[in-house]
Amino acid sequence: MIFNFLFHRVSPKRDALWDPMDVRLFEKCIRYITRNFDVVLFEDYAFGNSVKTNNKIASIMFDDGYEDNIIYAAPILQKYNCKASFYIVTDSIDKNLPIWTYLIDYLFQKTGRTAINLDYAFLPELLRVMRLDSYAERIIYVRRLKPFLKKIPQSWREVIVSEIMNAYNDVQVSGEMMNWDQVRQLRAAGHYIGSHTVTHPVLGMIEENSAVTEELFLSGQKIKDKVGYFPVSISYPVGSYNLNIKKVAQEVGYKTGLAVNQKPYKPGKQDLFEVPRIELYNEPWWKTKLRISNRIEQLKSVIY
């Protein structure tokens, strides 16, 4: 059994909509995990030599490819001699633009404009707006909008994201993601680089199978071109996958697919294309420790 711990952003900056893990909390996590687990790269564990130990086994993982990963997280990983796997969105690395989920958060928080045309028939009445007059209104609105966007067809989501970008084009968005030199720097330090698709779509909501294939294959091919190998692992954006996604992932060359699911992975008992991960957040330390031990999910299973 291996505990796969998932992180995203690590930064001293605070965010009202999606708060990065504070750097001090991240170091507490890595210190605690390295003291209580044998930490290995998941890709080594899954496809390399078996790990012989009496201790619990863990892996450290990051999704998306934020620059704060190399600025703040990587030095702490080095301090504790800890290797991690970084699953990157290749289009975001190419263009230095955040993934759409973070992008809309940023735009709604930073814009100085009030007008926005989101009066679309496929949106629920509550989400059809023509203006948002204050910061507070925008925060409330985007907290309702983003979960909905994860559940609709890709083509509809692209319309809404494009409209938001056009309405709030007074905001300059750049400098949030790593570049390829930084990605290669992580690889040179012994970390693993895996795929998180080309554009971070909700894979299960893509209508055309050819688009799924492109997202999975082209991201892996880009990593091969820039880093030197086609990755064995694909991390499903927002944890979205189905039987077809798993089939396509295997067909284009991946050997494992990473979900979330908040529980440890049991090799031989769970599908290699449904590998669970335990996501950690910017929360009080006592709660983070409960997540690391998986006791929160154990309590949920008893209660519910």
HUQUI-V263008 format. One line per field, one symbol per residue. psi: psi as a letter, one per 40 degrees, with the letter a starting at -180 (. if undefined). A space follows every 10 residues. Layout:
BEGIN
psi=???
END
This chain:
BEGIN
psi=hhhhhhicih ieiihddghi hidddddddd dddddeihhi hdddddeaii hhieiiiiih ihidfidedd ddddddddde fhiihhhihd ddddefhiid ddddddddde ieidhhgfgi deiiddehie iheidddddd ddddddddde eiiddddddd dddddddfee hhhiediiid ddddddddee iihiifidef igdeehdhdd dddddddddd dddddddeih iehhhhhffh iadddddddd deeieihhac efiihgheei heefhiihhi igiidddddd ddeedddddd ddd.
END
